[in-house]
Amino acid sequence: MLLSLALALPSFASGSYSPPKRRSINTAKVELYHLGKRLITKRIAPTGVPQPSKELVTQQLRTLNSLADKIRVKNLKTLQLEHLTALSQREFDAVVTYLSTRYGVRP
């Protein structure tokens, strides 16, 4: 009876420790977060778009200013985002991902 009980329980080597289950991490989102962080802290320069349209620049500035205003109200922190103009779509997504994750605001 003792043998059947021992076989029924899960067995772990040396110490009977069950490792915690790993969370699945979306590596694409993590990469965007770190790229956005580097762009905002000016560690890397944005590659930008060679010939940005005026509409693209104004739309990006409107979104970035909206995020900066929400951060200012929520966290009493002022961010200078003027250096982030004419970003490529990936860079813009990275900045928005970083700001929304770090400060808990949505565009």
Secondary structure, 3 states (H helix, E strand, C coil): CHHHHHHHCCCCHHHHCCCCCCCCCCHHHHHHHHHHHHHHCCCCCCCCCCCCCHHHHHHHHHHHHHHHHHHHHHHCCCCCCCCCCCCCHHHHHHHHHHHHHHHCCCC
